[in-house]
């Protein structure tokens, strides 16, 4: 039975949290700079043609690099990847190179591909849309590695208490 919450924003926040969506890490590069961050706002946006939408905070270092990039890599984390989520969610590229603290290799489009993830895909950036404090990046898949059949994704509830590594 749904519970009553007096304010619409509070009820909205509770409904979204209850969905417990999987979380992703986005990586990219532009002008000789690598960047990556944990992403909580993402979804498949079309079945055919395949499209995926990821939203990056305007306060985030990764957003600034992605604004100049042509492609993104989107990584699905397993439920065993909490440390990687903490690194890419709570640290900021303004202060450290997160890739110095993670296993990765150069992948399609020279993108940094994290190796300790359940799955990944790369995508050409087709569209950038301002959504307020986040910008949506619509991508078309160009390469991918599928997850194992028994993969259990890391979900929002596991990272809800992380303090974002954004610049104020």
Backbone torsions as a table, in degrees:
resi	resn	phi	psi	omega
1	UNK	NA	124.6	178.1
2	UNK	-60.1	146.1	177.0
3	UNK	-97.5	151.7	179.4
4	UNK	-84.6	131.5	174.7
5	UNK	-126.3	131.9	-172.7
6	UNK	-64.3	-36.5	-177.1
7	UNK	-108.5	144.3	-176.3
8	UNK	-62.9	-39.5	-179.5
9	UNK	-63.3	-43.3	178.7
10	UNK	-62.8	-43.4	178.8
11	UNK	-65.8	-40.5	177.0
12	UNK	-59.9	-48.1	-179.9
13	UNK	-58.5	-41.6	179.3
14	UNK	-67.1	-38.7	179.0
15	UNK	-65.6	-44.1	179.5
16	UNK	-65.2	-43.5	178.8
17	UNK	-62.3	-37.9	-179.6
18	UNK	-64.7	-27.5	178.1
19	UNK	-66.3	-26.4	175.3
20	UNK	49.5	56.5	-177.4
21	UNK	-66.5	154.8	174.1
22	UNK	-66.6	152.8	176.3
23	UNK	-108.8	153.9	-174.1
24	UNK	-128.8	158.1	167.6
25	UNK	-113.5	130.9	175.5
26	UNK	-105.3	133.9	172.9
27	UNK	-125.3	156.2	179.3
28	UNK	-161.9	178.7	173.4
29	UNK	-153.5	152.0	174.9
30	UNK	-163.8	140.9	175.4
31	UNK	52.1	37.9	177.9
32	UNK	80.6	6.5	-179.9
33	UNK	-113.0	132.4	172.5
34	UNK	-97.0	152.5	176.6
35	UNK	-156.3	157.0	176.5
36	UNK	-165.3	150.9	179.4
37	UNK	-155.1	158.5	173.3
38	UNK	-74.5	136.1	-177.0
39	UNK	-120.9	126.7	177.5
40	UNK	-101.6	-16.8	-177.7
41	UNK	-111.3	103.7	-178.2
42	UNK	-160.7	155.1	178.0
43	UNK	-168.2	152.9	167.5
44	UNK	-67.4	134.5	-174.6
45	UNK	-110.8	-11.4	178.8
46	UNK	-160.6	145.1	176.4
47	UNK	-84.8	-48.7	-179.8
48	UNK	-142.0	112.8	0.5
49	UNK	-73.3	153.7	-179.3
50	UNK	-66.8	131.5	178.6
51	UNK	-143.1	148.6	178.7
52	UNK	-136.1	139.4	-179.1
53	UNK	-113.8	125.3	171.9
54	UNK	-121.8	142.4	-178.8
55	UNK	-115.7	129.3	-178.7
56	UNK	-114.8	137.2	177.7
57	UNK	-65.7	137.5	177.8
58	UNK	-65.8	-18.2	179.4
59	UNK	-85.2	-4.8	-171.2
60	UNK	-91.4	139.4	176.0
61	UNK	-57.5	-40.7	-179.1
62	UNK	-61.1	-37.4	177.6
63	UNK	-58.6	-43.6	-176.7
64	UNK	-64.8	-36.4	176.9
65	UNK	-74.1	-44.3	-179.1
66	UNK	-62.0	-28.9	179.0
67	UNK	-62.2	-22.8	-179.9
68	UNK	-106.1	-0.1	-174.3
69	UNK	-91.5	162.2	175.1
70	UNK	-102.7	-22.1	-175.5
71	UNK	-139.5	155.8	172.5
72	UNK	-126.4	153.7	167.2
73	UNK	-111.2	133.7	-176.7
74	UNK	-119.5	121.6	-172.8
75	UNK	-113.9	128.5	174.0
76	UNK	-89.8	127.6	-179.9
77	UNK	-92.6	147.9	172.6
78	UNK	-89.7	168.5	179.7
79	UNK	-69.2	-2.4	175.1
80	UNK	-98.1	7.3	-172.9
81	UNK	-106.1	27.2	-176.4
82	UNK	-60.6	-40.3	-179.4
83	UNK	-62.0	-39.5	177.5
84	UNK	-66.0	-40.3	176.5
85	UNK	-62.3	-40.8	179.0
86	UNK	-64.4	-43.3	179.0
87	UNK	-60.3	-50.6	-175.5
88	UNK	-81.9	-11.7	178.9
89	UNK	-100.0	-32.8	-173.1
90	UNK	-107.7	-12.6	175.9
91	UNK	-100.3	159.7	179.4
92	UNK	-120.8	139.6	175.9
93	UNK	-67.3	-10.9	173.6
94	UNK	-69.4	-22.2	-174.6
95	UNK	-116.4	-33.4	-179.0
96	UNK	-136.3	159.3	170.7
97	UNK	-92.9	103.8	-176.9
98	UNK	-60.4	-26.0	-178.2
99	UNK	-72.8	-19.1	173.0
100	UNK	-70.6	-14.4	-175.9
101	UNK	-116.8	15.4	-178.4
102	UNK	-145.2	158.3	176.7
103	UNK	-87.4	128.1	-178.9
104	UNK	-154.5	166.4	174.6
105	UNK	-144.3	159.0	176.6
106	UNK	-74.2	132.4	-177.5
107	UNK	-120.2	-158.7	178.8
108	UNK	-53.7	143.3	179.3
109	UNK	61.8	22.6	-178.2
110	UNK	61.0	21.9	179.6
111	UNK	-75.7	145.6	172.2
112	UNK	-73.8	122.0	-179.8
113	UNK	-110.1	120.3	177.6
114	UNK	-72.3	134.8	-174.7
115	UNK	-92.2	-20.0	-177.1
116	UNK	-98.1	48.7	-179.3
117	UNK	-125.0	164.7	-178.6
118	UNK	-74.7	-36.0	-178.2
119	UNK	-164.3	165.1	175.5
120	UNK	-155.7	160.3	169.0
121	UNK	-147.6	153.7	173.7
122	UNK	-107.2	155.7	-179.9
123	UNK	-149.3	142.6	172.6
124	UNK	-76.1	132.8	178.0
125	UNK	-75.2	117.2	-179.7
126	UNK	-95.8	-31.3	-170.9
127	UNK	-157.1	142.0	171.8
128	UNK	-119.6	130.8	-177.8
129	UNK	-131.0	129.5	178.4
130	UNK	-77.4	123.4	178.9
131	UNK	-114.3	17.4	-177.4
132	UNK	113.2	-113.6	179.4
133	UNK	-82.8	-4.2	176.5
134	UNK	-125.9	154.7	173.0
135	UNK	-116.3	131.3	178.0
136	UNK	-87.5	135.2	176.3
137	UNK	-114.1	113.9	177.5
138	UNK	-92.0	123.8	-177.4
139	UNK	-121.2	150.7	173.9
140	UNK	-108.5	121.7	-176.7
141	UNK	-57.7	138.4	178.6
142	UNK	-121.8	-24.6	178.0
143	UNK	-158.4	157.7	-177.7
144	UNK	-161.8	157.0	167.2
145	UNK	-124.7	123.6	-175.7
146	UNK	-78.3	153.7	176.5
147	UNK	-77.4	159.1	172.3
148	UNK	-66.5	152.4	-177.9
149	UNK	-58.6	-28.1	-177.0
150	UNK	-98.6	20.2	-179.6
151	UNK	-66.4	135.1	173.6
152	UNK	-115.9	107.1	-176.6
153	UNK	-66.0	149.0	169.8
154	UNK	-71.1	136.8	-174.2
155	UNK	-119.4	164.9	-176.0
156	UNK	-48.6	-43.9	-175.9
157	UNK	-56.9	-32.0	-178.6
158	UNK	-72.6	-21.4	-176.2
159	UNK	-119.6	5.7	-174.1
160	UNK	-58.9	-27.9	-177.2
161	UNK	-93.0	2.0	178.6
162	UNK	-66.8	140.1	174.1
163	UNK	-89.1	119.3	-176.4
164	UNK	-60.0	140.5	178.1
165	UNK	-87.3	52.4	180.0
166	UNK	-97.7	159.8	172.5
167	UNK	-80.9	136.8	-179.4
168	UNK	-62.2	NA	NA
